Structures are given as structure tokens and as C-alpha cells.
Amino acid sequence: KKFIQKLLQNSLLWGVLLAVWEAAWGQLRYSVPEEMPKGSFVGDLAKDLGLQLPALETRRPHCFEGRTIFRLHGKTGHL
């Protein structure tokens, strides 16, 4: 019985650690069809990261892709 209880505790601990790691990492992926017109709304980056707009501006987020095809609006948090 103690073995099962310890196993459950360790599983819960690893689950919590994994969730915290993913939240702290702050990496998002959006799927965008090639046919979308220029200037289309892709996502609300601030909301998806759980940040307030002033915090988003101070963190200076970057969009990583081989070329610059996205623009982040610092005032709204929209991508």
C-alpha cells in the first residue's frame, strides 16, 4: 500500500512539474493557412500567454520563423 501511495505521489509531482515547465516556457504555435490575406488576425498572444499588456511589452517577445511574416502589435497583444 505504501508503494502505491508513493508511486501516486511521484506521478502527481511529475505531472505538476511538467505543467509548470510548459507554462514557464511560454512557447506558442499557431497554424496559419497560406491563403490568409496580409494583416489577418492570427491570435491574441497576450491572452494565450496569460500576460497583461504592460508585461508583454516589457518582455519584448519575438516571432521566430525563417523570415519575418508576422507582426506583434504591442498595444493589443495581437499577432
Jmol script that loads the backbone (N, CA, C; Angstrom):
load data "model"
ATOM      1  N   LYS A   1       0.820  -1.195   0.000  1.00  0.00           N
ATOM      2  CA  LYS A   1       0.000   0.000   0.000  1.00  0.00           C
ATOM      3  C   LYS A   1       0.864   1.259   0.000  1.00  0.00           C
ATOM      4  N   LYS A   2       1.958   1.255   0.782  1.00  0.00           N
ATOM      5  CA  LYS A   2       2.842   2.416   0.810  1.00  0.00           C
ATOM      6  C   LYS A   2       3.523   2.616  -0.545  1.00  0.00           C
ATOM      7  N   PHE A   3       3.823   1.509  -1.235  1.00  0.00           N
ATOM      8  CA  PHE A   3       4.455   1.607  -2.548  1.00  0.00           C
ATOM      9  C   PHE A   3       3.533   2.299  -3.541  1.00  0.00           C
ATOM     10  N   ILE A   4       2.262   1.930  -3.527  1.00  0.00           N
ATOM     11  CA  ILE A   4       1.286   2.537  -4.448  1.00  0.00           C
ATOM     12  C   ILE A   4       1.093   4.005  -4.104  1.00  0.00           C
ATOM     13  N   GLN A   5       1.030   4.322  -2.824  1.00  0.00           N
ATOM     14  CA  GLN A   5       0.868   5.717  -2.411  1.00  0.00           C
ATOM     15  C   GLN A   5       2.077   6.548  -2.855  1.00  0.00           C
ATOM     16  N   LYS A   6       3.272   6.015  -2.694  1.00  0.00           N
ATOM     17  CA  LYS A   6       4.489   6.724  -3.113  1.00  0.00           C
ATOM     18  C   LYS A   6       4.521   6.896  -4.628  1.00  0.00           C
ATOM     19  N   LEU A   7       4.088   5.884  -5.354  1.00  0.00           N
ATOM     20  CA  LEU A   7       4.038   5.945  -6.811  1.00  0.00           C
ATOM     21  C   LEU A   7       3.055   7.019  -7.267  1.00  0.00           C
ATOM     22  N   LEU A   8       1.895   7.107  -6.622  1.00  0.00           N
ATOM     23  CA  LEU A   8       0.920   8.152  -6.956  1.00  0.00           C
ATOM     24  C   LEU A   8       1.452   9.547  -6.640  1.00  0.00           C
ATOM     25  N   GLN A   9       2.140   9.678  -5.514  1.00  0.00           N
ATOM     26  CA  GLN A   9       2.717  10.968  -5.154  1.00  0.00           C
ATOM     27  C   GLN A   9       3.767  11.397  -6.178  1.00  0.00           C
ATOM     28  N   ASN A  10       4.619  10.468  -6.581  1.00  0.00           N
ATOM     29  CA  ASN A  10       5.644  10.794  -7.574  1.00  0.00           C
ATOM     30  C   ASN A  10       5.025  11.138  -8.923  1.00  0.00           C
ATOM     31  N   SER A  11       3.981  10.421  -9.305  1.00  0.00           N
ATOM     32  CA  SER A  11       3.306  10.709 -10.572  1.00  0.00           C
ATOM     33  C   SER A  11       2.680  12.092 -10.543  1.00  0.00           C
ATOM     34  N   LEU A  12       2.051  12.435  -9.451  1.00  0.00           N
ATOM     35  CA  LEU A  12       1.442  13.755  -9.298  1.00  0.00           C
ATOM     36  C   LEU A  12       2.512  14.840  -9.338  1.00  0.00           C
ATOM     37  N   LEU A  13       3.607  14.610  -8.643  1.00  0.00           N
ATOM     38  CA  LEU A  13       4.700  15.580  -8.631  1.00  0.00           C
ATOM     39  C   LEU A  13       5.245  15.813 -10.043  1.00  0.00           C
ATOM     40  N   TRP A  14       5.469  14.748 -10.791  1.00  0.00           N
ATOM     41  CA  TRP A  14       5.978  14.888 -12.164  1.00  0.00           C
ATOM     42  C   TRP A  14       4.968  15.595 -13.062  1.00  0.00           C
ATOM     43  N   GLY A  15       3.694  15.306 -12.868  1.00  0.00           N
ATOM     44  CA  GLY A  15       2.661  15.983 -13.641  1.00  0.00           C
ATOM     45  C   GLY A  15       2.636  17.479 -13.383  1.00  0.00           C
ATOM     46  N   VAL A  16       2.737  17.865 -12.123  1.00  0.00           N
ATOM     47  CA  VAL A  16       2.757  19.279 -11.757  1.00  0.00           C
ATOM     48  C   VAL A  16       4.014  19.954 -12.298  1.00  0.00           C
ATOM     49  N   LEU A  17       5.158  19.296 -12.166  1.00  0.00           N
ATOM     50  CA  LEU A  17       6.399  19.866 -12.681  1.00  0.00           C
ATOM     51  C   LEU A  17       6.347  20.060 -14.195  1.00  0.00           C
ATOM     52  N   LEU A  18       5.778  19.104 -14.890  1.00  0.00           N
ATOM     53  CA  LEU A  18       5.650  19.221 -16.339  1.00  0.00           C
ATOM     54  C   LEU A  18       4.731  20.379 -16.717  1.00  0.00           C
ATOM     55  N   ALA A  19       3.626  20.533 -16.020  1.00  0.00           N
ATOM     56  CA  ALA A  19       2.697  21.625 -16.297  1.00  0.00           C
ATOM     57  C   ALA A  19       3.350  22.977 -16.025  1.00  0.00           C
ATOM     58  N   VAL A  20       4.101  23.088 -14.943  1.00  0.00           N
ATOM     59  CA  VAL A  20       4.789  24.336 -14.614  1.00  0.00           C
ATOM     60  C   VAL A  20       5.864  24.632 -15.655  1.00  0.00           C
ATOM     61  N   TRP A  21       6.583  23.618 -16.077  1.00  0.00           N
ATOM     62  CA  TRP A  21       7.626  23.807 -17.098  1.00  0.00           C
ATOM     63  C   TRP A  21       7.022  24.341 -18.392  1.00  0.00           C
ATOM     64  N   GLU A  22       5.924  23.756 -18.839  1.00  0.00           N
ATOM     65  CA  GLU A  22       5.286  24.201 -20.072  1.00  0.00           C
ATOM     66  C   GLU A  22       4.759  25.627 -19.945  1.00  0.00           C
ATOM     67  N   ALA A  23       4.216  25.962 -18.786  1.00  0.00           N
ATOM     68  CA  ALA A  23       3.700  27.319 -18.576  1.00  0.00           C
ATOM     69  C   ALA A  23       4.834  28.337 -18.535  1.00  0.00           C
ATOM     70  N   ALA A  24       5.937  27.978 -17.912  1.00  0.00           N
ATOM     71  CA  ALA A  24       7.064  28.901 -17.801  1.00  0.00           C
ATOM     72  C   ALA A  24       7.798  29.066 -19.122  1.00  0.00           C
ATOM     73  N   TRP A  25       7.767  28.069 -19.950  1.00  0.00           N
ATOM     74  CA  TRP A  25       8.495  28.119 -21.218  1.00  0.00           C
ATOM     75  C   TRP A  25       7.930  29.199 -22.123  1.00  0.00           C
ATOM     76  N   GLY A  26       6.624  29.355 -22.165  1.00  0.00           N
ATOM     77  CA  GLY A  26       5.993  30.428 -22.920  1.00  0.00           C
ATOM     78  C   GLY A  26       6.116  30.310 -24.421  1.00  0.00           C
ATOM     79  N   GLN A  27       6.147  29.127 -24.928  1.00  0.00           N
ATOM     80  CA  GLN A  27       6.248  28.939 -26.372  1.00  0.00           C
ATOM     81  C   GLN A  27       4.878  28.583 -26.926  1.00  0.00           C
ATOM     82  N   LEU A  28       4.492  29.270 -27.976  1.00  0.00           N
ATOM     83  CA  LEU A  28       3.201  29.024 -28.615  1.00  0.00           C
ATOM     84  C   LEU A  28       3.412  28.696 -30.076  1.00  0.00           C
ATOM     85  N   ARG A  29       2.472  27.968 -30.631  1.00  0.00           N
ATOM     86  CA  ARG A  29       2.468  27.694 -32.064  1.00  0.00           C
ATOM     87  C   ARG A  29       1.072  27.960 -32.588  1.00  0.00           C
ATOM     88  N   TYR A  30       1.016  28.646 -33.689  1.00  0.00           N
ATOM     89  CA  TYR A  30      -0.245  28.923 -34.351  1.00  0.00           C
ATOM     90  C   TYR A  30      -0.185  28.315 -35.752  1.00  0.00           C
ATOM     91  N   SER A  31      -1.270  27.748 -36.194  1.00  0.00           N
ATOM     92  CA  SER A  31      -1.379  27.263 -37.565  1.00  0.00           C
ATOM     93  C   SER A  31      -2.028  28.344 -38.412  1.00  0.00           C
ATOM     94  N   VAL A  32      -1.368  28.679 -39.500  1.00  0.00           N
ATOM     95  CA  VAL A  32      -1.853  29.754 -40.367  1.00  0.00           C
ATOM     96  C   VAL A  32      -1.917  29.233 -41.799  1.00  0.00           C
ATOM     97  N   PRO A  33      -3.102  29.248 -42.404  1.00  0.00           N
ATOM     98  CA  PRO A  33      -3.192  28.834 -43.806  1.00  0.00           C
ATOM     99  C   PRO A  33      -2.424  29.803 -44.713  1.00  0.00           C
ATOM    100  N   GLU A  34      -1.835  29.282 -45.765  1.00  0.00           N
ATOM    101  CA  GLU A  34      -1.071  30.126 -46.685  1.00  0.00           C
ATOM    102  C   GLU A  34      -1.950  31.157 -47.376  1.00  0.00           C
ATOM    103  N   GLU A  35      -3.239  30.877 -47.503  1.00  0.00           N
ATOM    104  CA  GLU A  35      -4.140  31.761 -48.234  1.00  0.00           C
ATOM    105  C   GLU A  35      -4.593  32.967 -47.433  1.00  0.00           C
ATOM    106  N   MET A  36      -4.229  33.047 -46.148  1.00  0.00           N
ATOM    107  CA  MET A  36      -4.690  34.178 -45.335  1.00  0.00           C
ATOM    108  C   MET A  36      -4.141  35.487 -45.890  1.00  0.00           C
ATOM    109  N   PRO A  37      -4.995  36.498 -46.001  1.00  0.00           N
ATOM    110  CA  PRO A  37      -4.522  37.794 -46.504  1.00  0.00           C
ATOM    111  C   PRO A  37      -3.564  38.468 -45.524  1.00  0.00           C
ATOM    112  N   LYS A  38      -2.703  39.294 -46.066  1.00  0.00           N
ATOM    113  CA  LYS A  38      -1.752  40.044 -45.250  1.00  0.00           C
ATOM    114  C   LYS A  38      -2.524  40.918 -44.260  1.00  0.00           C
ATOM    115  N   GLY A  39      -2.057  40.947 -43.021  1.00  0.00           N
ATOM    116  CA  GLY A  39      -2.694  41.758 -41.992  1.00  0.00           C
ATOM    117  C   GLY A  39      -3.796  41.043 -41.235  1.00  0.00           C
ATOM    118  N   SER A  40      -4.010  39.749 -41.504  1.00  0.00           N
ATOM    119  CA  SER A  40      -5.059  38.986 -40.814  1.00  0.00           C
ATOM    120  C   SER A  40      -4.689  38.734 -39.361  1.00  0.00           C
ATOM    121  N   PHE A  41      -5.702  38.620 -38.532  1.00  0.00           N
ATOM    122  CA  PHE A  41      -5.523  38.291 -37.115  1.00  0.00           C
ATOM    123  C   PHE A  41      -5.170  36.817 -36.994  1.00  0.00           C
ATOM    124  N   VAL A  42      -4.074  36.513 -36.298  1.00  0.00           N
ATOM    125  CA  VAL A  42      -3.641  35.123 -36.107  1.00  0.00           C
ATOM    126  C   VAL A  42      -3.990  34.641 -34.704  1.00  0.00           C
ATOM    127  N   GLY A  43      -3.707  35.444 -33.703  1.00  0.00           N
ATOM    128  CA  GLY A  43      -4.002  35.043 -32.333  1.00  0.00           C
ATOM    129  C   GLY A  43      -3.744  36.180 -31.368  1.00  0.00           C
ATOM    130  N   ASP A  44      -4.304  36.052 -30.174  1.00  0.00           N
ATOM    131  CA  ASP A  44      -4.097  37.035 -29.116  1.00  0.00           C
ATOM    132  C   ASP A  44      -2.970  36.518 -28.231  1.00  0.00           C
ATOM    133  N   LEU A  45      -1.755  36.945 -28.531  1.00  0.00           N
ATOM    134  CA  LEU A  45      -0.569  36.442 -27.860  1.00  0.00           C
ATOM    135  C   LEU A  45      -0.603  36.719 -26.357  1.00  0.00           C
ATOM    136  N   ALA A  46      -0.997  37.916 -25.970  1.00  0.00           N
ATOM    137  CA  ALA A  46      -1.042  38.276 -24.548  1.00  0.00           C
ATOM    138  C   ALA A  46      -2.008  37.366 -23.795  1.00  0.00           C
ATOM    139  N   LYS A  47      -3.179  37.142 -24.346  1.00  0.00           N
ATOM    140  CA  LYS A  47      -4.178  36.301 -23.692  1.00  0.00           C
ATOM    141  C   LYS A  47      -3.711  34.848 -23.628  1.00  0.00           C
ATOM    142  N   ASP A  48      -3.136  34.349 -24.735  1.00  0.00           N
ATOM    143  CA  ASP A  48      -2.704  32.957 -24.780  1.00  0.00           C
ATOM    144  C   ASP A  48      -1.544  32.673 -23.836  1.00  0.00           C
ATOM    145  N   LEU A  49      -0.715  33.676 -23.561  1.00  0.00           N
ATOM    146  CA  LEU A  49       0.376  33.511 -22.601  1.00  0.00           C
ATOM    147  C   LEU A  49      -0.039  33.872 -21.181  1.00  0.00           C
ATOM    148  N   GLY A  50      -1.262  34.399 -21.035  1.00  0.00           N
ATOM    149  CA  GLY A  50      -1.752  34.770 -19.709  1.00  0.00           C
ATOM    150  C   GLY A  50      -1.046  36.001 -19.156  1.00  0.00           C
ATOM    151  N   LEU A  51      -0.695  36.936 -20.046  1.00  0.00           N
ATOM    152  CA  LEU A  51       0.019  38.140 -19.630  1.00  0.00           C
ATOM    153  C   LEU A  51      -0.859  39.370 -19.760  1.00  0.00           C
ATOM    154  N   GLN A  52      -0.594  40.340 -18.915  1.00  0.00           N
ATOM    155  CA  GLN A  52      -1.206  41.655 -19.063  1.00  0.00           C
ATOM    156  C   GLN A  52      -0.390  42.401 -20.119  1.00  0.00           C
ATOM    157  N   LEU A  53      -0.997  43.339 -20.815  1.00  0.00           N
ATOM    158  CA  LEU A  53      -0.311  44.047 -21.892  1.00  0.00           C
ATOM    159  C   LEU A  53       0.974  44.746 -21.458  1.00  0.00           C
ATOM    160  N   PRO A  54       1.030  45.424 -20.289  1.00  0.00           N
ATOM    161  CA  PRO A  54       2.313  46.031 -19.891  1.00  0.00           C
ATOM    162  C   PRO A  54       3.426  44.984 -19.730  1.00  0.00           C
ATOM    163  N   ALA A  55       3.083  43.801 -19.223  1.00  0.00           N
ATOM    164  CA  ALA A  55       4.083  42.738 -19.060  1.00  0.00           C
ATOM    165  C   ALA A  55       4.557  42.240 -20.416  1.00  0.00           C
ATOM    166  N   LEU A  56       3.663  42.194 -21.381  1.00  0.00           N
ATOM    167  CA  LEU A  56       4.041  41.744 -22.720  1.00  0.00           C
ATOM    168  C   LEU A  56       5.035  42.715 -23.344  1.00  0.00           C
ATOM    169  N   GLU A  57       4.800  43.996 -23.176  1.00  0.00           N
ATOM    170  CA  GLU A  57       5.704  44.998 -23.751  1.00  0.00           C
ATOM    171  C   GLU A  57       7.087  44.946 -23.109  1.00  0.00           C
ATOM    172  N   THR A  58       7.158  44.735 -21.794  1.00  0.00           N
ATOM    173  CA  THR A  58       8.454  44.711 -21.114  1.00  0.00           C
ATOM    174  C   THR A  58       9.248  43.450 -21.433  1.00  0.00           C
ATOM    175  N   ARG A  59       8.579  42.358 -21.800  1.00  0.00           N
ATOM    176  CA  ARG A  59       9.281  41.108 -22.134  1.00  0.00           C
ATOM    177  C   ARG A  59       9.838  41.097 -23.550  1.00  0.00           C
ATOM    178  N   ARG A  60       9.424  42.027 -24.385  1.00  0.00           N
ATOM    179  CA  ARG A  60       9.871  42.146 -25.772  1.00  0.00           C
ATOM    180  C   ARG A  60       9.835  40.793 -26.496  1.00  0.00           C
ATOM    181  N   PRO A  61       8.658  40.265 -26.745  1.00  0.00           N
ATOM    182  CA  PRO A  61       8.549  38.958 -27.391  1.00  0.00           C
ATOM    183  C   PRO A  61       9.061  38.976 -28.829  1.00  0.00           C
ATOM    184  N   HIS A  62       9.473  37.804 -29.300  1.00  0.00           N
ATOM    185  CA  HIS A  62       9.991  37.649 -30.658  1.00  0.00           C
ATOM    186  C   HIS A  62       9.192  36.594 -31.393  1.00  0.00           C
ATOM    187  N   CYS A  63       9.076  36.746 -32.683  1.00  0.00           N
ATOM    188  CA  CYS A  63       8.454  35.752 -33.547  1.00  0.00           C
ATOM    189  C   CYS A  63       9.570  35.088 -34.344  1.00  0.00           C
ATOM    190  N   PHE A  64       9.772  33.800 -34.125  1.00  0.00           N
ATOM    191  CA  PHE A  64      10.851  33.095 -34.803  1.00  0.00           C
ATOM    192  C   PHE A  64      10.314  32.273 -35.951  1.00  0.00           C
ATOM    193  N   GLU A  65      10.741  32.595 -37.115  1.00  0.00           N
ATOM    194  CA  GLU A  65      10.432  31.869 -38.348  1.00  0.00           C
ATOM    195  C   GLU A  65      11.545  32.272 -39.303  1.00  0.00           C
ATOM    196  N   GLY A  66      11.800  31.521 -40.308  1.00  0.00           N
ATOM    197  CA  GLY A  66      12.889  31.804 -41.236  1.00  0.00           C
ATOM    198  C   GLY A  66      12.861  33.206 -41.812  1.00  0.00           C
ATOM    199  N   ARG A  67      11.683  33.758 -41.955  1.00  0.00           N
ATOM    200  CA  ARG A  67      11.544  35.118 -42.482  1.00  0.00           C
ATOM    201  C   ARG A  67      10.500  35.853 -41.658  1.00  0.00           C
ATOM    202  N   THR A  68      10.493  37.148 -41.740  1.00  0.00           N
ATOM    203  CA  THR A  68       9.553  37.941 -40.955  1.00  0.00           C
ATOM    204  C   THR A  68       8.228  38.029 -41.707  1.00  0.00           C
ATOM    205  N   ILE A  69       7.257  37.282 -41.234  1.00  0.00           N
ATOM    206  CA  ILE A  69       5.936  37.325 -41.852  1.00  0.00           C
ATOM    207  C   ILE A  69       4.853  37.684 -40.846  1.00  0.00           C
ATOM    208  N   PHE A  70       5.239  37.790 -39.583  1.00  0.00           N
ATOM    209  CA  PHE A  70       4.291  38.141 -38.537  1.00  0.00           C
ATOM    210  C   PHE A  70       4.692  39.460 -37.908  1.00  0.00           C
ATOM    211  N   ARG A  71       3.710  40.156 -37.388  1.00  0.00           N
ATOM    212  CA  ARG A  71       3.968  41.403 -36.675  1.00  0.00           C
ATOM    213  C   ARG A  71       3.137  41.369 -35.399  1.00  0.00           C
ATOM    214  N   LEU A  72       3.764  41.678 -34.289  1.00  0.00           N
ATOM    215  CA  LEU A  72       3.081  41.720 -33.000  1.00  0.00           C
ATOM    216  C   LEU A  72       2.729  43.155 -32.673  1.00  0.00           C
ATOM    217  N   HIS A  73       1.465  43.396 -32.411  1.00  0.00           N
ATOM    218  CA  HIS A  73       1.010  44.725 -32.007  1.00  0.00           C
ATOM    219  C   HIS A  73       1.160  44.823 -30.489  1.00  0.00           C
ATOM    220  N   GLY A  74       2.136  45.630 -30.066  1.00  0.00           N
ATOM    221  CA  GLY A  74       2.431  45.736 -28.644  1.00  0.00           C
ATOM    222  C   GLY A  74       1.303  46.322 -27.821  1.00  0.00           C
ATOM    223  N   LYS A  75       0.469  47.141 -28.401  1.00  0.00           N
ATOM    224  CA  LYS A  75      -0.632  47.777 -27.663  1.00  0.00           C
ATOM    225  C   LYS A  75      -1.790  46.822 -27.409  1.00  0.00           C
ATOM    226  N   THR A  76      -2.010  45.873 -28.322  1.00  0.00           N
ATOM    227  CA  THR A  76      -3.153  44.955 -28.193  1.00  0.00           C
ATOM    228  C   THR A  76      -2.747  43.523 -27.860  1.00  0.00           C
ATOM    229  N   GLY A  77      -1.508  43.142 -28.160  1.00  0.00           N
ATOM    230  CA  GLY A  77      -1.068  41.767 -27.958  1.00  0.00           C
ATOM    231  C   GLY A  77      -1.469  40.849 -29.081  1.00  0.00           C
ATOM    232  N   HIS A  78      -2.002  41.412 -30.173  1.00  0.00           N
ATOM    233  CA  HIS A  78      -2.444  40.601 -31.312  1.00  0.00           C
ATOM    234  C   HIS A  78      -1.284  40.298 -32.243  1.00  0.00           C
ATOM    235  N   LEU A  79      -1.306  39.105 -32.772  1.00  0.00           N
ATOM    236  CA  LEU A  79      -0.320  38.665 -33.744  1.00  0.00           C
ATOM    237  C   LEU A  79      -0.953  38.630 -35.110  1.00  0.00           C
TER     238      LEU A  79
END
end "model"
wireframe off; spacefill off
backbone 0.3
color backbone group
